[in-house]
């Protein structure tokens, strides 16, 4: 036993071993500072501070300190300062361990005049919800910094890959339900819009599986609509002289499109001067769906009046809309390989152009548009790909997406933190939410005012502060939180961490929420460390004298 202890002392109690550990620790801390500066604190924590090698390094340092102390027992008066220093270091280490095991470190986002009590923690969780069976499963994802192949089975769902930091890349692939593909109704395309000042590529799709891409987008004052190719016939200028009503009827089931004048459908007007028409659906099997009433200036859907209110007639494939909805502001209609827009003449006539002749000149600000890619068999999807995070002004500009690949009924899907993934199976609808783990506070916050001061002559924020109201069963008070003035309440400490601007132009505040049960040990350890250093210095000086 004595030989084994002597061997342990020789290895772990050796001053050279301690120096090597300290040098490695110093290098790790410098690397962590650089990572935190460029890649964010979350990445630095996952890649270094909370990794098992760094934990092992700290454990070895703790062991080295403990053995070095034991080697110098029984106590000697000249080493009292030495013992105090090492006791302080071990106390700080114990406090850090308590904080890691039991502490809470998260963020709470406060929107203006919106009650909030949820704290977001650092752990990522995947929530699987199955409404049919009222089942809700919470799966905790590993705190890794790089791509992790999980391959874990949760009921009949397989969780495959986890990307803690990712960017979406656009890929074109075959749809899952190939029998739904129709070149007239469901297709996708990529276009390039440019003038002398700006240029932008964008993708539009009418396919239901291309959930990441819209059929209508806005670029400044210009609104772009991506419509089924079959509708192009009804916007053809040769049809304009016949289409005096400016109304188009479309069968979404087979892609057929026609104007009321072609089938002698009368356009009538109500007493309140609202236009309406009645279309007889001769192919309908049920009598209650044969007569379809449309108010095209109000809604494209067939409507029925119930209790003096309009209600949409569900299940009908027919739509009727007025060209007036595409008038006024600049509107560009794209039908896959052709476009339509209103000319700037007095009669506001419609022009139809085809991409087969190359880029098309548009009547607004010298813009041109070109067809880059048109697909009837492939659909565009945004697939997450791992990306090393990059931070700017305390926000991630690269790698802000988190993603998990799940397999449902043999098909792969990506769930991300950007939106809820809904998968329709043969028997049920399953939703996947990738979010941070949250805890609920026993009280609520409301952000009453956010104040930000800027550096003179610049837009750079010099300071920012929050005026919040705290509600619980006992208290209803306003607190002022700013740098070096945190709010301490019920064991939690709230610091002013950051802010962001909402879509309506207001500012939301981000507070860091912290519970540190190990803090008293850290304070005591720091006091012992300083006291021991002073004691050791004076003892050595006294002995030298």
Secondary structure per residue as TSV (DSSP state, phi and psi in degrees):
chain	resnum	aa	ss	phi	psi
A	1	X	-	360.0	-43.6
A	2	X	H	-63.6	-35.7
A	3	X	H	-66.3	-41.6
A	4	X	H	-64.2	-43.1
A	5	X	H	-64.2	-38.0
A	6	X	H	-63.4	-37.5
A	7	X	H	-67.0	-41.1
A	8	X	H	-63.6	-43.7
A	9	X	H	-61.7	-39.7
A	10	X	H	-64.4	-36.7
A	11	X	H	-83.5	-56.6
A	12	X	H	-88.6	-21.6
A	13	X	S	-94.1	0.8
A	14	X	-	-71.8	135.8
A	15	X	H	-64.6	-32.2
A	16	X	H	-64.0	-40.2
A	17	X	H	-62.0	-41.4
A	18	X	H	-64.2	-41.1
A	19	X	H	-63.9	-41.6
A	20	X	H	-61.2	-44.8
A	21	X	H	-60.9	-42.9
A	22	X	H	-64.3	-40.2
A	23	X	H	-65.0	-43.1
A	24	X	H	-62.9	-42.7
A	25	X	H	-61.2	-42.4
A	26	X	H	-63.5	-42.4
A	27	X	H	-63.1	-42.7
A	28	X	H	-62.1	-41.1
A	29	X	H	-65.9	-38.4
A	30	X	H	-65.6	-43.1
A	31	X	H	-63.5	-39.9
A	32	X	H	-63.7	-38.4
A	33	X	H	-62.7	-41.7
A	34	X	H	-66.8	-45.0
A	35	X	H	-60.4	-43.1
A	36	X	H	-65.9	-34.2
A	37	X	H	-71.2	-42.8
A	38	X	H	-95.2	-30.9
A	39	X	H	-114.6	-5.0
A	40	X	-	97.6	156.1
A	41	X	H	-68.7	-32.7
A	42	X	H	-63.7	-45.2
A	43	X	H	-65.9	-42.0
A	44	X	H	-61.4	-40.0
A	45	X	I	-65.7	-44.4
A	46	X	I	-68.9	-43.0
A	47	X	I	-78.9	-27.4
A	48	X	I	-132.9	-67.4
A	49	X	I	-59.4	-35.1
A	50	X	T	-106.5	13.6
A	51	X	S	-82.0	154.0
A	52	X	H	-66.5	-33.4
A	53	X	H	-61.7	-39.7
A	54	X	H	-70.3	-37.2
A	55	X	H	-62.9	-41.3
A	56	X	H	-63.1	-41.1
A	57	X	H	-60.2	-43.9
A	58	X	H	-66.7	-36.2
A	59	X	H	-64.7	-40.5
A	60	X	H	-65.5	-38.1
A	61	X	H	-64.1	-41.8
A	62	X	H	-63.1	-43.1
A	63	X	H	-64.3	-41.1
A	64	X	H	-62.4	-42.0
A	65	X	H	-64.6	-43.6
A	66	X	H	-64.6	-45.7
A	67	X	H	-68.3	-38.1
A	68	X	H	-62.4	-33.5
A	69	X	H	-71.7	-44.5
A	70	X	H	-64.3	-33.0
A	71	X	T	-64.9	-21.0
A	72	X	T	-103.8	20.7
A	73	X	-	-97.1	152.9
A	74	X	S	-67.2	161.9
A	75	X	-	-62.2	140.6
A	76	X	-	-122.1	140.4
A	77	X	G	-59.2	-38.4
A	78	X	G	-69.3	-12.5
A	79	X	G	-107.9	12.7
A	80	X	H	-59.4	-40.7
A	81	X	H	-64.0	-40.7
A	82	X	H	-59.5	-46.6
A	83	X	H	-61.5	-40.6
A	84	X	H	-65.5	-41.4
A	85	X	H	-60.7	-47.9
A	86	X	H	-69.1	-34.7
A	87	X	H	-64.2	-39.9
A	88	X	H	-61.9	-43.1
A	89	X	H	-63.2	-41.4
A	90	X	H	-68.6	-35.0
A	91	X	H	-66.3	-41.8
A	92	X	H	-61.8	-42.8
A	93	X	H	-61.8	-40.5
A	94	X	H	-64.0	-41.3
A	95	X	H	-63.2	-40.3
A	96	X	H	-64.6	-38.2
A	97	X	H	-66.1	-41.4
A	98	X	H	-62.3	-42.3
A	99	X	H	-61.9	-43.5
A	100	X	H	-64.8	-40.5
A	101	X	H	-79.4	-38.2
A	102	X	H	-122.7	-5.2
A	103	X	-	-76.1	161.8
A	104	X	E	-120.5	127.0
A	105	X	E	-138.0	106.8
A	106	X	E	-149.7	-165.9
A	107	X	E	-134.3	149.1
A	108	X	E	-126.9	127.9
A	109	X	E	-98.5	124.7
A	110	X	E	-110.4	114.9
A	111	X	-	-92.0	152.0
A	112	X	B	-56.4	126.2
A	113	X	T	55.2	32.7
A	114	X	-	-122.4	117.5
A	115	X	-	-61.2	134.9
A	116	X	E	-140.3	138.5
A	117	X	E	-139.3	5.7
A	118	X	E	-94.5	129.8
A	119	X	E	-105.0	128.1
A	120	X	E	-90.2	127.0
A	121	X	E	-96.8	-176.3
A	122	X	E	-83.9	-19.4
A	123	X	E	-76.9	137.4
A	124	X	E	-90.0	135.5
A	125	X	E	-129.3	143.6
A	126	X	E	-107.1	118.5
A	127	X	E	-102.2	122.9
A	128	X	E	-108.4	120.7
A	129	X	E	-117.3	129.4
A	130	X	E	-124.2	94.2
A	131	X	T	-59.3	-33.9
A	132	X	T	-60.2	-41.0
A	133	X	T	-102.0	4.0
A	134	X	T	54.3	37.3
A	135	X	E	-101.9	133.5
A	136	X	E	-132.5	115.8
A	137	X	E	-111.6	131.5
A	138	X	E	-110.1	118.6
A	139	X	E	-113.1	120.5
A	140	X	E	-84.9	126.7
A	141	X	-	-89.5	149.5
A	142	X	-	-68.7	146.0
A	143	X	-	-81.5	62.6
A	144	X	-	-98.0	162.3
A	145	X	S	-102.2	-16.2
A	146	X	S	-127.9	175.6
A	147	X	-	-56.4	132.7
A	148	X	E	-122.9	123.4
A	149	X	E	-86.5	108.2
A	150	X	E	-88.9	-54.2
A	151	X	E	50.7	56.1
A	152	X	E	-114.1	141.9
A	153	X	E	-100.3	124.8
A	154	X	E	-120.2	102.2
A	155	X	T	59.0	-125.1
A	156	X	T	-98.3	13.1
A	157	X	E	-109.6	134.5
A	158	X	E	-106.1	124.8
A	159	X	E	-94.9	116.5
A	160	X	E	-101.5	-70.9
A	161	X	E	-121.0	145.7
A	162	X	E	-124.8	126.1
A	163	X	E	-115.6	104.1
A	164	X	E	-70.4	-24.7
A	165	X	E	-137.4	124.4
A	166	X	E	-152.5	162.3
A	167	X	E	-128.3	144.4
A	168	X	E	-80.2	133.4
A	169	X	E	-117.7	139.7
A	170	X	E	-85.1	126.7
A	171	X	E	-127.7	154.4
A	172	X	E	-112.1	124.6
A	173	X	E	-147.1	167.7
A	174	X	E	-68.9	142.8
A	175	X	-	-69.0	157.2
A	176	X	S	-69.3	-46.4
A	177	X	-	-94.3	85.9
A	178	X	G	-68.0	-24.1
A	179	X	G	-70.8	-11.8
A	180	X	G	-87.1	-8.8
A	181	X	-	-69.9	130.3
A	182	X	B	-147.5	123.8
A	183	X	T	-65.7	-25.3
A	184	X	T	-80.6	-33.4
A	185	X	T	-103.1	-39.3
A	186	X	B	-128.2	107.2
A	187	X	-	-148.9	172.2
A	188	X	E	-141.1	152.6
A	189	X	E	-155.3	154.8
A	190	X	E	-115.1	136.4
A	191	X	E	-129.3	161.6
A	192	X	E	-125.4	124.3
A	193	X	E	-116.4	130.5
A	194	X	E	-156.8	159.4
A	195	X	-	-142.0	-161.3
A	196	X	S	-71.2	-20.8
A	197	X	S	-98.7	-39.6
A	198	X	-	-134.9	160.8
A	199	X	E	-150.2	140.5
A	200	X	E	-152.3	137.3
A	201	X	E	-99.1	143.7
A	202	X	E	-149.5	154.6
A	203	X	E	-118.9	135.1
A	204	X	E	-126.0	151.5
A	205	X	E	-154.1	147.4
A	206	X	-	-109.8	5.9
A	207	X	-	-82.5	132.4
A	208	X	T	-64.6	-23.3
A	209	X	T	-82.1	-14.2
A	210	X	-	-85.2	62.6
A	211	X	T	-68.4	-17.9
A	212	X	T	-85.0	-5.0
A	213	X	S	-127.0	141.7
A	214	X	-	-97.3	168.1
A	215	X	S	-101.2	-8.7
A	216	X	E	-137.1	129.1
A	217	X	E	-135.9	160.7
A	218	X	E	-120.9	136.3
A	219	X	E	-127.0	92.8
A	220	X	T	65.0	-131.7
A	221	X	T	-77.1	-10.2
A	222	X	E	-90.1	129.8
A	223	X	E	-110.7	129.8
A	224	X	E	-113.2	125.7
A	225	X	E	-112.4	128.8
A	226	X	E	-102.8	112.6
A	227	X	-	-116.6	156.2
A	228	X	-	-55.5	142.9
A	229	X	G	-57.3	-31.5
A	230	X	G	-63.5	-24.9
A	231	X	G	-73.5	-14.6
A	232	X	H	-59.9	-33.8
A	233	X	H	-60.7	-35.5
A	234	X	H	-81.2	-10.3
A	235	X	H	-103.1	0.6
A	236	X	-	-62.2	134.7
A	237	X	H	-55.8	-30.0
A	238	X	H	-65.5	-19.3
A	239	X	H	-88.1	-15.0
A	240	X	H	-63.0	-39.3
A	241	X	T	-65.5	-25.9
A	242	X	T	-89.3	-29.4
A	243	X	-	-87.7	70.2
A	244	X	S	-69.7	-28.7
A	245	X	S	-75.5	-23.3
A	246	X	-	70.7	20.4
A	247	X	E	-109.4	140.1
A	248	X	E	-125.4	134.2
A	249	X	E	-110.9	133.4
A	250	X	E	-132.5	133.7
A	251	X	E	-98.2	105.6
A	252	X	T	-68.8	-15.2
A	253	X	T	-76.6	-45.9
A	254	X	T	-113.5	-0.8
A	255	X	-	82.9	3.6
A	256	X	-	-69.9	140.9
A	257	X	E	-137.7	138.7
A	258	X	E	-154.4	166.4
A	259	X	E	-109.5	152.6
A	260	X	G	-55.5	-34.5
A	261	X	G	-64.5	-25.7
A	262	X	G	-71.9	-25.2
A	263	X	G	-121.6	20.8
A	264	X	T	54.6	41.3
A	265	X	-	-89.2	122.9
A	266	X	-	-79.5	135.3
A	267	X	E	-95.9	119.1
A	268	X	E	-110.4	168.8
A	269	X	E	-131.5	135.5
A	270	X	-	-78.9	175.0
A	271	X	T	-64.4	-25.5
A	272	X	T	-90.9	13.9
A	273	X	-	68.2	28.3
A	274	X	-	-95.3	127.2
A	275	X	E	-74.9	144.1
A	276	X	E	-150.4	161.3
A	277	X	E	-144.8	154.8
A	278	X	E	-118.3	122.7
A	279	X	E	-111.2	132.6
A	280	X	E	-93.6	113.5
A	281	X	-	-87.4	96.0
A	282	X	T	-71.0	-17.0
A	283	X	T	-90.5	-2.7
A	284	X	-	-68.3	142.6
A	285	X	S	-91.8	-23.5
A	286	X	S	-109.8	141.6
A	287	X	G	-63.6	-33.5
A	288	X	G	-73.8	-4.9
A	289	X	G	-115.0	5.8
A	290	X	T	-74.5	-38.8
A	291	X	E	-99.5	116.9
A	292	X	E	-113.8	123.0
A	293	X	E	-103.7	127.6
A	294	X	E	-119.7	139.7
A	295	X	-	-116.0	81.0
A	296	X	T	-62.6	-23.6
A	297	X	T	-80.5	-10.1
A	298	X	T	-105.5	-47.8
A	299	X	-	-155.1	146.2
A	300	X	S	-75.8	-13.4
A	301	X	B	-85.4	149.8
A	302	X	B	-64.4	136.5
A	303	X	E	-120.5	154.1
A	304	X	E	-131.8	150.8
A	305	X	E	-100.0	120.7
A	306	X	E	-129.1	122.0
A	307	X	T	54.2	43.9
A	308	X	T	62.8	23.2
A	309	X	E	-129.6	144.9
A	310	X	E	-77.6	135.4
A	311	X	E	-131.4	141.2
A	312	X	E	-73.4	135.6
A	313	X	-	-85.4	103.3
A	314	X	T	-74.4	150.2
A	315	X	T	92.4	-9.4
A	316	X	-	-85.8	133.8
A	317	X	-	-82.2	-7.1
A	318	X	E	-87.4	143.1
A	319	X	E	-132.8	147.3
A	320	X	E	-136.5	121.8
A	321	X	E	-137.3	157.1
A	322	X	E	-97.9	142.9
A	323	X	G	-64.5	-13.8
A	324	X	G	-61.6	-28.8
A	325	X	G	-68.3	-15.8
A	326	X	G	-102.9	15.0
A	327	X	S	-107.4	170.6
A	328	X	S	91.8	-99.2
A	329	X	S	-72.3	158.6
A	330	X	-	-57.7	124.7
A	331	X	E	-129.8	127.9
A	332	X	E	-116.0	122.0
A	333	X	E	-103.5	125.0
A	334	X	E	-115.3	129.1
A	335	X	-	-116.2	54.8
A	336	X	S	76.6	-88.4
A	337	X	S	-103.3	10.5
A	338	X	E	-146.1	161.6
A	339	X	E	-133.0	158.2
A	340	X	E	-136.9	144.0
A	341	X	E	-157.7	161.6
A	342	X	E	-84.0	133.8
A	343	X	-	-72.9	163.4
A	344	X	S	-91.2	26.5
A	345	X	S	-84.6	175.5
A	346	X	T	-65.3	-34.2
A	347	X	T	-86.4	-2.0
A	348	X	-	53.2	47.9
A	349	X	-	-71.0	158.3
A	350	X	E	-94.6	139.9
A	351	X	E	-113.8	141.0
A	352	X	E	-121.7	125.3
A	353	X	E	-126.3	149.9
A	354	X	E	-113.8	143.1
A	355	X	G	-75.9	-8.0
A	356	X	G	-64.7	-18.4
A	357	X	G	-94.9	9.6
A	358	X	S	100.3	-165.8
A	359	X	S	-55.9	148.5
A	360	X	E	-110.4	131.5
A	361	X	E	-79.3	130.8
A	362	X	-	-104.2	155.7
A	363	X	S	-83.9	18.9
A	364	X	S	-126.6	118.6
A	365	X	T	51.6	33.3
A	366	X	T	69.3	20.9
A	367	X	-	-74.6	148.6
A	368	X	E	-128.8	155.5
A	369	X	E	-134.4	139.7
A	370	X	E	-132.3	146.9
A	371	X	E	-87.6	119.1
A	372	X	E	-93.6	-36.3
A	373	X	E	-158.4	133.8
A	374	X	E	-132.8	125.3
A	375	X	E	-131.8	132.1
A	376	X	S	-107.5	-17.9
A	377	X	S	-106.5	-18.5
A	378	X	E	-115.6	152.5
A	379	X	E	-122.9	150.4
A	380	X	E	-85.3	138.5
A	381	X	E	-137.0	148.0
A	382	X	E	-96.5	112.0
A	383	X	E	-105.8	125.1
A	384	X	E	-66.3	141.7
A	385	X	E	-134.5	138.4
A	386	X	E	-59.2	139.6
A	387	X	-	-140.9	132.5
A	388	X	-	-65.0	123.3
A	389	X	-	-65.7	146.4
A	390	X	E	-128.6	131.1
A	391	X	E	-109.6	141.9
A	392	X	E	-144.3	127.1
A	393	X	T	53.3	43.8
A	394	X	T	66.7	14.9
A	395	X	E	-128.7	143.6
A	396	X	E	-75.9	124.0
A	397	X	E	-100.9	-14.4
A	398	X	E	-136.5	136.7
A	399	X	S	85.0	21.1
A	400	X	-	-79.4	-9.3
A	401	X	E	-90.4	135.7
A	402	X	E	-111.7	141.6
A	403	X	E	-146.1	148.0
A	404	X	E	-132.9	131.9
A	405	X	E	-92.2	126.8
A	406	X	E	-121.6	150.2
A	407	X	E	-114.2	122.2
A	408	X	E	-125.7	119.8
A	409	X	T	53.0	41.3
A	410	X	T	80.3	4.3
A	411	X	E	-116.4	141.4
A	412	X	E	-92.2	138.7
A	413	X	E	-137.8	151.8
A	414	X	E	-108.4	122.2
A	415	X	E	-100.4	131.4
A	416	X	E	-125.6	168.8
A	417	X	T	-79.2	0.2
A	418	X	T	-85.8	-29.1
A	419	X	B	-161.2	163.3
A	420	X	-	-75.9	132.8
A	421	X	E	-93.1	125.8
A	422	X	E	-116.8	121.6
A	423	X	E	-113.0	123.3
A	424	X	E	-94.6	113.6
A	425	X	-	-96.3	-174.4
A	426	X	S	-66.6	-29.7
A	427	X	S	-115.9	-17.2
A	428	X	-	-158.1	175.1
A	429	X	E	-114.5	123.2
A	430	X	E	-113.7	132.3
A	431	X	E	-113.7	144.3
A	432	X	E	-124.3	127.0
A	433	X	E	-123.2	123.0
A	434	X	E	-105.6	109.7
A	435	X	E	-141.5	176.2
A	436	X	E	-80.4	149.0
A	437	X	E	-63.3	138.8
A	438	X	E	-125.0	152.5
A	439	X	E	-129.1	146.9
A	440	X	E	-97.4	133.6
A	441	X	E	-80.1	154.7
A	442	X	E	-80.5	8.7
A	443	X	E	-146.1	170.8
A	444	X	E	-119.7	149.8
A	445	X	E	-111.1	147.2
A	446	X	E	-134.8	126.2
A	447	X	E	-81.9	111.5
A	448	X	E	-87.7	-35.1
A	449	X	E	-156.3	139.2
A	450	X	E	-118.4	129.2
A	451	X	E	-121.0	133.9
A	452	X	E	-134.8	130.0
A	453	X	E	-105.1	142.7
A	454	X	E	-112.9	155.3
A	455	X	-	-62.8	140.1
A	456	X	T	-54.7	128.6
A	457	X	T	78.7	5.6
A	458	X	S	-134.9	172.8
A	459	X	S	-100.7	10.0
A	460	X	-	-76.9	128.4
A	461	X	E	-68.7	128.3
A	462	X	E	-89.9	-36.6
A	463	X	E	-160.1	155.8
A	464	X	E	-146.1	147.4
A	465	X	E	-147.6	156.6
A	466	X	E	-123.7	136.7
A	467	X	E	-107.2	110.7
A	468	X	E	-120.1	151.7
A	469	X	E	-109.6	133.8
A	470	X	E	-109.7	128.5
A	471	X	E	-117.4	126.4
A	472	X	-	-149.5	-170.4
A	473	X	S	-66.3	-22.6
A	474	X	S	-110.2	-25.3
A	475	X	-	-133.6	146.9
A	476	X	E	-145.9	78.9
A	477	X	E	-126.2	155.2
A	478	X	E	-95.3	134.6
A	479	X	E	-122.5	145.4
A	480	X	E	-108.0	113.8
A	481	X	E	-113.9	126.3
A	482	X	B	-153.8	-179.7
A	483	X	T	-55.5	131.5
A	484	X	T	65.2	13.0
A	485	X	B	-137.4	71.6
A	486	X	-	-77.2	168.8
A	487	X	E	-103.2	125.8
A	488	X	E	-111.5	124.7
A	489	X	E	-154.9	126.8
A	490	X	T	50.4	44.3
A	491	X	T	83.8	-8.7
A	492	X	E	-100.3	147.6
A	493	X	E	-119.5	127.1
A	494	X	E	-112.5	121.3
A	495	X	E	-110.1	147.8
A	496	X	E	-73.8	115.9
A	497	X	E	-106.3	-49.3
A	498	X	E	-162.9	-168.0
A	499	X	E	-162.0	168.7
A	500	X	E	-157.4	162.6
A	501	X	E	-98.9	131.6
A	502	X	-	-80.8	173.4
A	503	X	T	-63.7	-29.4
A	504	X	T	-88.7	10.3
A	505	X	S	91.0	-6.6
A	506	X	-	-82.1	169.4
A	507	X	E	-108.7	135.3
A	508	X	E	-106.2	148.9
A	509	X	E	-109.3	144.4
A	510	X	E	-116.8	121.1
A	511	X	E	-108.7	139.4
A	512	X	E	-86.6	133.5
A	513	X	E	-112.3	131.1
A	514	X	E	-140.3	132.0
A	515	X	E	-122.1	120.1
A	516	X	-	-126.2	90.7
A	517	X	T	-68.2	-20.3
A	518	X	T	-87.1	-0.1
A	519	X	H	-61.0	-43.1
A	520	X	H	-58.6	-38.4
A	521	X	H	-65.6	-37.1
A	522	X	H	-66.3	-40.8
A	523	X	H	-64.6	-45.1
A	524	X	H	-63.1	-42.9
A	525	X	H	-61.6	-39.9
A	526	X	H	-64.6	-40.6
A	527	X	H	-64.2	-44.4
A	528	X	H	-62.4	-38.8
A	529	X	H	-63.5	-47.2
A	530	X	H	-67.7	-43.3
A	531	X	H	-63.4	-42.2
A	532	X	H	-63.9	-38.7
A	533	X	H	-64.1	-41.7
A	534	X	H	-67.0	-44.5
A	535	X	H	-60.6	-46.7
A	536	X	H	-63.2	-38.3
A	537	X	H	-64.5	-46.2
A	538	X	H	-72.2	-33.8
A	539	X	H	-65.2	-45.0
A	540	X	H	-64.2	-39.8
A	541	X	H	-66.1	-38.0
A	542	X	H	-66.1	-40.6
A	543	X	H	-66.8	-34.1
A	544	X	H	-69.6	-32.8
A	545	X	-	-73.2	360.0
